[in-house]
């Protein structure tokens, strides 16, 4: 098998590293020369797309993380007609398709009520890929080495937005990759999986923990209504839900290595120490 990763970014490159020891090579798309060089440095064959012609190898596993536009998923438009030649297809979506649940739990069968245009586009793209038997992975906030709350609390002018009762789910990059790998090994075309950790938590609580790990003072707290957030950030805070990962555990035999942000941030800090 070969992995064909449309939009070979943070999650897809991690999956490629997991698959390589099993003899599965990755062909990944990127938008320019710099991205192609970065992929090549990781042992991934890079193709600039849109641009170059791609003939998907028969029997490859497809992973799609290219964001949709206001009309459709551009990857589906270009390659959906060839989906029957894929051994497995995975589409990376967002838990934003559930909208606001007032803190209640989101399960895969929970009706979708997206609040933003971006989430509406994801829901439409989900339907496109499900029509050809893809597996859909609904992801919350993604973090990991180089992209975590450790980095945020170090930023000049960092602050902690406090909105009482607000909780979010999140997922470590490596746990997402392991869930996708488990799905490739145990395919169920048309399946939808929430991939997240076990403990939804307030964003400000996670930032405090990150600061404590670094031995620095937490960013100053700012009430949500006084924060002057952009419309996009306001939409983010308009959603409050807890996301269940029970189906992925039951069907894929998957368990997050980082079940809460505590283990995940500790691993991110350890990765920093190793890389310096």
N, C-alpha and C positions, 0 to 999 in steps of 0.2 A: 504494500500500500504506500501511497504518497499523500502528503498533506498539501492541499492547495488553499492557501490563506489569502483571502481577498481583504486587504487592509491588514498587513502583517505588523501589528503594533505591540503594545505592552503585554497583552494577554497571549496573542498568537505566537510571539517569539518565545515566551515561556513554555507554551505547549510544544513548540518545535524542539526545544531542548529536552523535554520529557520523552518525546517520541524517538529522538535520534538514536539512543542506545538500543532500541528495538528494530533498528534498520529502516525506519520510516523517515525519508528525506522530506524537506519542505520547500515548496515553491511559493514565494510570497510576493504580493503586489505592493508597490509603494508609488508615491506620486512624483518622485524626482531622484536626481543623481545622488544627493546626500543620503536619502533614505536607502537607496540601493546599496551604497557603500557600507552603511551601518548593518544592513542585513547580511551582506557578504562576509563581514567581519565575524558574524555569528554562525557562519556555515550554512546560511540559507540562500538558495538561488533566488535572486530578485528579478522582478519584471516590473517595468514602469507601466502603470495602468491608471487611468486611461492613457492610451498611446499605443503601446505594443499590442500586437495580436496575440491572443491566448487561445490555445486549443486544449481544454481541460483533459488531462490523461484519463483514460477509462479506468474505473475502479478506484479513483482517488477519493479521499475524504475532503470535503469542502468545509471551510470555516469562513463565515461572512461577518465582518465587523465594520464594513464601510457604512457610514450613516446614510439614511435615506434622505431624499429631498421632499419637497411638498407634493410630489406626484407619485413617487414610487421608489423602490430600491434600485439604484442604478446597476447593481450587480445582477439582480433578477432580470432586469430589462435586457442586459447583454447576454446572460448565460442561462437564464431560467429554462430555455428550450432544450438545453443539454443536460438538465439535472438527472435525467434517467440513467446517465452513464456514471453517476457518482455512487460510490459504495456507501457513503454516509454524508449527510449535510447538517451543519449546525449553524444557527443564526443567533448572534449576540444581540439581545434586546435589552430592555430596561424595566425595572419594577415601577418606573414612572407611568406605565400604561394603566396601573391600578388607580391612579389619582390619589385623592385624600380619603383616608378611611377613619379619620378621627382617632387614630391610635389602635384601631382594631387590626386583627391579623389578616394578611393577604395570602391566600392559597391560589394555586394555579387555576382553579375553577372560579375564583372570584371575578365578577364581571369587570371588564375594563372600562374605566372612566377617565381617560387622560385629560389633564388640565392644560397642558401646554401644546403648542404646535409640534414641538420636537417629539413629544410622547405620542401624539396623534399619528405622526409619520411612522414611528416605530410600530404602532399597532397595525397600521396598514401594511407595512413590510412583513410583519409576522404572518399576516394572512396570505400574502403572496408566497412566502416560503413554505408555510404549512400546506399549501395546495399541492406541493410537489414532494411532500413527505419529509420535510426538514425537521430537525430537533430545535426547539427554541429555548434559549437560556435567558431568563430574565434576571438582570444583574442590578444590584443597588450601587452605592458608592464604592468604587474600586480603589484600593490602596495597596501599597507594597514598597519595596526598596526604592528610594528616590522620589516617591509620590505618596507621602503619608503625612499625618498630622505632626510628625517630628519636623518636617520641612516647613509646615505652615507656622508653627509657633516660633520658628527662627526668623521669619520674614519681618523686615522693618515695618512697624506700624500694625503688627498683628493684633487682632482683637477677638474677643470671645462673644459671639452673639447668643444671648440668653432668651429663650422663649419657653416659659414653664409648660410642662406637659409634652413638649416636642421630643419625639424619638425618631431615629433613623436606623435602618439596617445597613450593613456594610459587608464587604467581602475582600479578603486578601487575594491578591493576584494569583498566588500559587494554588490556593484552594479552587479558584475558578478553573485553572488549567487542569487540575486533577479531576474535577467533575466532568469536563469535556472529554478527557482521556477515558474515563470510565464509561461514558456514553458511546464512544467509538467502539469500545470493547463489548458493550451490551446495547446494541442499537434497538430503538423502538420508534420507527418513523412516525412523525406526527406528535411526539411527546413534547410537553412543555415542562421546564424545570425552573424553579426559583433556586438560585445559587447564592447563598449568603451565610453569615455566621449565625451563632445560636443566641446572641444577646443584642437586640436592638437597644440603642442607648442615645442619650442626648448628645448633640455635637459638642457642646461646651464641656461636658464631662470628659469626653475623649481628649480634648485639647489640654485640659488640666492634667490628665494622666501623662500625656506626651511631655509636657513641661516638667513634670516631676521626674520622669525618666532621664531627662537631660540635665536635671539639677538647676533649672532656671525658673524664674517667676512666671506664673501663667500670664497670658495676655490679659489686659484689662477687660472686665465684663461690660458689655453694652446691651441694654434692653433692645429687643427686636424692634419695637416701635420707634426707638431713637437712633437706629443704626443707619438710616438713609440708604438702604440697600437698592441696588439696581432692580429693574422689573424682573430680570431673569432670576436674581437671588431671592426676590420676594416670592416668586412662583415656587422655588425650591422649598422655602420655609412654609409655604401654604399646604404642603403635604405632610401628613403624619400617619405613619403606619408601621406595623411590625410584620416582617415577611417570614413566612414559614418555609423551611428547607426540608420538611419531612418527606416529601415525595422523592427528592434526589437521594436521600439516605436509604429509603426503602427499596427503590427500584434499581439504583446503581451501586448499592453497597458503599456509597461515598460517605466519608466523614471529614469535616474540615479539620485540618491540622491546627488551625488557629480559630478555635470556637468563639473567642471574644477578641475585642480590640487589644486586650492586655497582652495576650500571647503574640498577636500579630505585630504590635508595635515593638515588643521586646525583640522579635526576630528581625525587624527592620533595623533596629539599633545595632544588633549583632552583625548584620550584613554591612552596615557602615564601617564597623570596626575592622572587619575582614578586608574591606576594599581600600582602606587607608594604610 
